[in-house]
Amino acid sequence: MTSTTESTALRAWTAALDAIEAHLSATGTALASGAAPPRPHDLVLPTEPLAGELADRARALVELAEHLQSTADQRLEQLRAALRRLPPRRPGLRRAYRGNVVDVGA
């Protein structure tokens, strides 16, 4: 690769990793607060090979993504366990409506 191509690839990959990091950060904040996670974005990754000097950052982002996935999986299992502990709901045992009856034809 030429120096210009390498520089362009480095900028493209830096921007892509910045976007990934921002999304993972927003996801982590949402998980910590119990809010809905951000919508996935359609990030188009550069077609050039990842610059060697960005490899450690890319690995760190993969580790962060794996940690967030593990956290989300644990939270999901906690919710499933809580739902299993709820008493079963029987559709035929609804409370009868006890409102006033109004004769609109009178």
Secondary structure, DSSP 8 states (H G I E B T S, - for coil): --HHHHHHHHHHHHHHHHHHHHHHHHHHHHHHHT------------SS---GGGHHHHHHHHHHHHHHHHHHHHHHHHHHHHHHHS----GGG----------TT-
